[in-house]
Structure formats: C-alpha cells, structure tokens
C-alpha cells in the first residue's frame, strides 16, 4: 500500500516555487533577482539540494506552462525542515530583497509517497 502525504512527514519534500517577474526583459531586475535568490541558496541551512531554472523551449502542448520567469526547487529532508525554512532569516531576507521584483508567485510542495 502506498502512503499518502498525510501519513508521510519524513520526506524528502520538494518545494517548487514559480516566479513571474514584473519586468522579465529588464536585465538589471533579473540580475537583482538572481543575486537575491543565489544568496538564499548559499545561506539557507534547511535545504539539502537546490535548482534554479528558467522556462525551456519545450514543445508547446496544452499541459506545458512556460509563462513563468524563474522556477526554484528546494529539497528538504522532511516536512519539519520545510516548516523551519518558512521562518528562517535567509528566507525572510530573500523575500525582503526581491518581492518588489515579482508580480506573481506560485508554490507547489510535494512529498515522497
């Protein structure tokens, strides 16, 4: 029998965040965003792996959404670490430094089953 996420809090947990920048073609704003998120990547103690990317040139299909500017995925060992991340100073600082740059953010969290 497969465990549901309600039964599993041990992880690993993937925290995937999609960002839509207000001015995605503005090089300075992109550089400012990348500087802030790379600082988060380099200083956050909870994440055990990180991935920062941009939309690909994937084939255009109904199920593909390449409208975002950046995708950031963090891997946490468990739900407790992800909860701690939410109030970690590195996360709070990233939000303070970069929130003026984005128009929309969407988060998708998933845990192994």
MIKELUM-489971 format. One record per residue: y, z, x of N, C-alpha, C, CB in turn. Coordinates in Angstrom, 2 decimals. Glycine has a CB too. Layout:
N
NODE        nv        nw        nu       cav       caw       cau        cv        cw        cu       cbv       cbw       cbu
NODE         Y         Z         X         Y         Z         X         Y         Z         X         Y         Z         X
...
//
This chain:
113
NODE        nv        nw        nu       cav       caw       cau        cv        cw        cu       cbv       cbw       cbu
NODE     -1.18      0.00      0.83      0.00      0.00      0.00      1.25      0.00      0.88      0.00      1.21     -0.95
NODE      2.23     -0.80      0.54      3.48     -0.91      1.28      4.43      0.18      0.81      4.11     -2.32      1.10
NODE      5.06      0.84      1.79      6.07      1.85      1.46      7.34      1.19      0.97      6.36      2.75      2.68
NODE      7.98      1.77      0.00      9.30      1.30     -0.41     10.34      1.97      0.48      9.58      1.60     -1.93
NODE     11.56      1.45      0.46     12.61      2.04      1.28     12.92      3.47      0.83     13.87      1.18      1.23
NODE     12.66      3.77     -0.42     12.89      5.13     -0.92     11.95      6.11     -0.22     12.70      5.20     -2.45
NODE     10.75      5.66      0.09      9.77      6.51      0.75      9.95      6.53      2.26      8.38      6.06      0.42
NODE     10.67      5.56      2.82     10.79      5.43      4.26     12.22      5.71      4.71     10.36      4.04      4.71
NODE     12.40      6.77      5.46     13.70      7.05      6.05     13.58      7.09      7.58     14.27      8.38      5.51
NODE     12.42      6.68      8.08     12.18      6.77      9.52     12.58      5.52     10.28     10.75      7.07      9.77
NODE     12.74      4.40      9.61     13.27      3.22     10.26     12.23      2.32     10.87     14.22      3.62     11.31
NODE     12.62      1.36     11.67     14.00      1.12     12.04     14.83      0.56     10.88     14.05      0.17     13.21
NODE     16.13      0.75     11.00     17.06      0.33      9.97     18.00     -0.72     10.56     17.86      1.54      9.41
NODE     18.19     -1.82      9.84     19.15     -2.84     10.25     20.39     -2.73      9.37     18.53     -4.27     10.15
NODE     21.53     -2.66     10.00     22.83     -2.55      9.35     23.56     -3.85      9.66     23.65     -1.27      9.85
NODE     23.63     -4.75      8.68     24.21     -6.07      8.88     25.54     -6.14      8.15     23.25     -7.19      8.40
NODE     26.58     -6.47      8.89     27.94     -6.49      8.35     28.52     -7.89      8.52     28.84     -5.42      9.05
NODE     29.00     -8.45      7.42     29.66     -9.75      7.44     31.15     -9.53      7.27     29.10    -10.68      6.31
NODE     31.93    -10.18      8.15     33.39    -10.07      8.13     34.00    -11.44      7.84     33.93     -9.52      9.48
NODE     34.98    -11.46      6.97     35.80    -12.63      6.72     37.20    -12.29      7.20     35.79    -13.05      5.19
NODE     37.63    -12.92      8.28     38.97    -12.65      8.79     40.02    -13.32      7.92     39.11    -13.13     10.24
NODE     41.20    -12.70      7.86     42.31    -13.25      7.08     42.73    -14.61      7.64     43.52    -12.28      7.08
NODE     42.76    -14.71      8.95     43.21    -15.94      9.62     42.16    -16.36     10.65     44.61    -15.72     10.31
NODE     41.04    -16.89     10.19     39.93    -17.17     11.11     40.22    -18.21     12.18     38.75    -17.62     10.33
NODE     41.25    -19.00     12.02     41.59    -20.01     13.03     42.61    -19.50     14.05     42.12    -21.27     12.36
NODE     43.10    -18.28     13.85     44.09    -17.70     14.75     43.36    -17.11     15.97     44.93    -16.61     14.01
NODE     43.57    -17.71     17.13     42.85    -17.29     18.34     43.17    -15.86     18.76     43.19    -18.23     19.48
NODE     44.42    -15.47     18.64     44.79    -14.10     19.02     44.11    -13.08     18.11     46.32    -13.91     18.98
NODE     44.10    -13.34     16.82     43.46    -12.40     15.90     41.96    -12.34     16.13     43.76    -12.80     14.45
NODE     41.34    -13.46     16.42     39.91    -13.46     16.74     39.67    -12.66     18.02     39.37    -14.92     16.91
NODE     40.51    -12.84     19.01     40.36    -12.10     20.26     40.55    -10.60     20.03     41.38    -12.60     21.31
NODE     41.51    -10.23     19.19     41.73     -8.82     18.87     40.51     -8.23     18.17     43.00     -8.65     17.99
NODE     39.95     -8.97     17.21     38.77     -8.50     16.50     37.60     -8.34     17.48     38.39     -9.49     15.37
NODE     37.38     -9.34     18.30     36.27     -9.29     19.25     36.43     -8.15     20.24     36.14    -10.62     19.99
NODE     37.65     -7.89     20.69     37.89     -6.77     21.60     37.53     -5.45     20.92     39.38     -6.75     22.07
NODE     37.96     -5.27     19.68     37.69     -4.03     18.96     36.19     -3.85     18.70     38.46     -4.00     17.63
NODE     35.50     -4.91     18.29     34.09     -4.75     17.97     33.24     -4.60     19.23     33.59     -5.95     17.15
NODE     33.65     -5.24     20.32     32.92     -5.05     21.58     33.09     -3.63     22.11     33.40     -6.07     22.64
NODE     34.25     -3.03     21.86     34.44     -1.63     22.22     33.47     -0.76     21.41     35.91     -1.18     21.97
NODE     33.33     -1.06     20.12     32.37     -0.34     19.29     30.95     -0.50     19.85     32.43     -0.84     17.83
NODE     30.57     -1.72     20.16     29.24     -1.99     20.70     28.99     -1.18     21.98     29.07     -3.50     20.99
NODE     30.00     -1.11     22.84     29.84     -0.44     24.13     29.94      1.08     24.08     30.86     -0.94     25.07
NODE     30.48      1.63     23.00     30.69      3.08     22.97     29.89      3.81     21.89     32.14      3.36     22.76
NODE     29.34      3.10     20.91     28.64      3.79     19.83     27.29      4.32     20.31     28.44      2.84     18.64
NODE     27.02      5.61     20.11     25.77      6.20     20.60     24.56      6.06     19.68     26.00      7.62     20.87
NODE     24.75      5.75     18.41     23.63      5.74     17.48     22.80      4.45     17.51     24.13      5.97     16.10
NODE     23.44      3.32     17.70     22.74      2.04     17.62     21.82      1.87     18.83     23.74      0.87     17.55
NODE     20.64      1.30     18.57     19.70      1.03     19.65     19.68     -0.45     20.02     18.30      1.49     19.27
NODE     20.30     -1.29     19.21     20.44     -2.72     19.50     21.61     -3.26     18.70     19.11     -3.51     19.17
NODE     22.25     -4.30     19.21     23.41     -4.91     18.57     23.32     -6.43     18.66     24.72     -4.42     19.23
NODE     23.89     -7.09     17.66     24.01     -8.55     17.67     25.34     -8.88     17.03     22.82     -9.25     16.93
NODE     26.15     -9.67     17.74     27.41    -10.16     17.20     27.34    -11.68     17.20     28.65     -9.65     18.02
NODE     27.59    -12.29     16.04     27.49    -13.73     15.97     28.47    -14.34     14.99     26.10    -14.13     15.59
NODE     28.48    -15.67     14.99     29.30    -16.48     14.09     28.38    -17.40     13.30     30.37    -17.29     14.88
NODE     28.88    -18.01     12.24     28.04    -18.93     11.48     27.52    -20.07     12.36     28.83    -19.50     10.29
NODE     26.33    -20.52     12.05     25.75    -21.64     12.78     26.01    -22.93     12.01     24.25    -21.43     13.00
NODE     25.55    -23.99     12.57     25.63    -25.28     11.89     24.36    -25.54     11.10     25.86    -26.40     12.90
NODE     23.82    -24.49     10.49     22.60    -24.62      9.69     22.75    -25.69      8.62     22.24    -23.28      9.04
NODE     21.61    -26.25      8.27     21.60    -27.25      7.20     22.22    -26.64      5.94     20.15    -27.74      6.92
NODE     23.07    -27.39      5.28     23.74    -26.93      4.07     22.74    -26.92      2.92     24.97    -27.82      3.73
NODE     22.38    -25.71      2.47     21.46    -25.53      1.34     22.05    -24.48      0.41     20.04    -25.11      1.83
NODE     21.59    -24.46     -0.82     22.11    -23.50     -1.81     21.96    -22.05     -1.37     21.40    -23.70     -3.14
NODE     20.96    -21.73     -0.57     20.70    -20.34     -0.18     21.43    -19.93      1.10     19.22    -20.13     -0.01
NODE     22.11    -20.86      1.75     22.80    -20.57      3.01     24.28    -20.31      2.73     22.63    -21.74      4.01
NODE     24.77    -19.18      3.25     26.19    -18.84      3.13     26.77    -18.73      4.53     26.39    -17.51      2.33
NODE     27.49    -19.73      4.94     28.15    -19.73      6.25     29.66    -19.54      6.10     27.86    -21.03      7.00
NODE     30.08    -18.88      5.03     31.51    -18.72      4.77     32.14    -17.58      5.58     31.75    -18.48      3.30
NODE     31.34    -16.72      6.19     31.86    -15.57      6.93     32.41    -16.01      8.29     30.75    -14.51      7.11
NODE     33.18    -15.13      8.91     33.73    -15.41     10.24     32.84    -14.81     11.32     35.15    -14.86     10.36
NODE     32.38    -13.57     11.11     31.51    -12.88     12.06     30.40    -12.16     11.32     32.31    -11.89     12.92
NODE     29.26    -12.05     11.97     28.14    -11.23     11.50     27.82    -10.25     12.61     26.88    -12.12     11.11
NODE     27.77     -8.99     12.25     27.44     -7.94     13.23     26.25     -7.16     12.70     28.67     -6.98     13.49
NODE     25.18     -7.13     13.49     23.98     -6.39     13.11     23.70     -5.32     14.15     22.76     -7.34     12.96
NODE     23.49     -4.11     13.64     23.11     -2.98     14.48     21.73     -2.52     14.04     24.16     -1.82     14.39
NODE     20.96     -2.07     14.99     19.66     -1.49     14.67     19.74      0.01     14.96     18.51     -2.17     15.48
NODE     19.30      0.78     14.00     19.26      2.24     14.15     17.81      2.69     14.11     20.11      2.95     13.05
NODE     17.47      3.76     14.82     16.08      4.22     14.80     15.64      4.77     13.45     15.89      5.28     15.85
NODE     16.60      5.23     12.65     16.26      5.82     11.35     17.52      5.93     10.49     15.59      7.22     11.53
NODE     17.32      6.34      9.26     18.43      6.48      8.32     19.41      7.56      8.76     17.89      6.80      6.93
NODE     18.93      8.62      9.35     19.80      9.71      9.81     20.81      9.18     10.84     18.95     10.85     10.43
NODE     20.37      8.35     11.77     21.27      7.80     12.78     22.33      6.91     12.14     20.48      6.99     13.84
NODE     21.94      6.13     11.13     22.91      5.28     10.44     23.93      6.14      9.70     22.20      4.32      9.47
NODE     23.48      7.22      9.09     24.40      8.13      8.40     25.39      8.75      9.40     23.61      9.25      7.67
NODE     24.90      9.14     10.58     25.78      9.71     11.60     26.80      8.69     12.09     24.94     10.22     12.78
NODE     26.39      7.44     12.17     27.27      6.36     12.60     28.49      6.24     11.69     26.51      5.03     12.62
NODE     28.32      6.46     10.41     29.42      6.29      9.45     30.62      7.17      9.77     28.94      6.59      8.05
NODE     30.39      8.33     10.36     31.50      9.23     10.69     31.72      9.36     12.20     31.24     10.61     10.11
NODE     31.03      8.55     12.99     31.18      8.60     14.43     32.59      8.11     14.83     30.09      7.75     15.13
NODE     33.22      8.77     15.80     34.57      8.36     16.23     34.65      6.89     16.67     35.02      9.24     17.37
NODE     33.58      6.34     17.26     33.62      4.93     17.68     33.72      3.99     16.48     32.37      4.59     18.51
NODE     33.06      4.34     15.38     33.12      3.54     14.16     34.48      3.67     13.49     32.01      3.97     13.18
NODE     34.99      4.89     13.42     36.30      5.14     12.81     37.39      4.40     13.60     36.61      6.68     12.76
NODE     37.31      4.44     14.93     38.30      3.76     15.76     38.25      2.24     15.54     38.07      4.09     17.24
NODE     37.04      1.68     15.46     36.92      0.24     15.21     37.61     -0.14     13.90     35.44     -0.17     15.16
NODE     37.36      0.62     12.85     37.99      0.33     11.56     39.51      0.39     11.69     37.50      1.32     10.47
NODE     40.02      1.42     12.34     41.47      1.56     12.51     42.07      0.40     13.28     41.80      2.88     13.22
NODE     41.36     -0.06     14.32     41.89     -1.13     15.17     41.77     -2.52     14.55     41.18     -1.11     16.48
NODE     40.80     -2.72     13.64     40.53     -4.09     13.19     40.69     -4.34     11.70     39.17     -4.44     13.57
NODE     40.83     -3.32     10.88     40.84     -3.55      9.43     41.97     -4.45      8.96     40.92     -2.23      8.71
NODE     43.06     -4.46      9.68     44.17     -5.33      9.29     43.84     -6.82      9.50     45.44     -4.96     10.08
NODE     42.77     -7.11     10.21     42.41     -8.49     10.53     41.50     -9.14      9.49     41.74     -8.54     11.87
NODE     40.81     -8.33      8.67     39.86     -8.93      7.74     40.34     -8.87      6.30     38.53     -8.25      7.85
NODE     39.82     -9.81      5.53     40.14     -9.88      4.11     38.97     -9.36      3.27     40.49    -11.32      3.71
NODE     37.75     -9.45      3.85     36.56     -9.02      3.11     35.49     -8.60      4.10     36.04    -10.15      2.19
NODE     34.71     -7.60      3.70     33.57     -7.12      4.47     32.42     -6.88      3.50     33.92     -5.82      5.27
NODE     31.23     -7.30      3.88     30.02     -7.02      3.08     28.97     -6.45      4.01     29.50     -8.31      2.36
NODE     28.28     -5.41      3.53     27.25     -4.74      4.31     25.90     -4.90      3.61     27.59     -3.24      4.52
NODE     24.89     -5.21      4.39     23.51     -5.25      3.91     22.69     -4.36      4.82     22.95     -6.73      3.89
NODE     22.16     -3.28      4.28     21.28     -2.39      5.03     19.85     -2.60      4.59     21.69     -0.91      4.83
NODE     18.95     -2.63      5.55     17.54     -2.74      5.22     16.74     -1.87      6.17     17.06     -4.23      5.28
NODE     15.62     -1.38      5.65     14.75     -0.51      6.44     13.34     -1.06      6.39     14.79      0.97      5.92
NODE     12.62     -0.89      7.46     11.25     -1.43      7.54     10.37     -0.87      6.44     10.64     -1.13      8.91
NODE      9.50     -1.72      5.94      8.53     -1.27      4.93      7.13     -1.43      5.48      8.69     -2.06      3.60
//
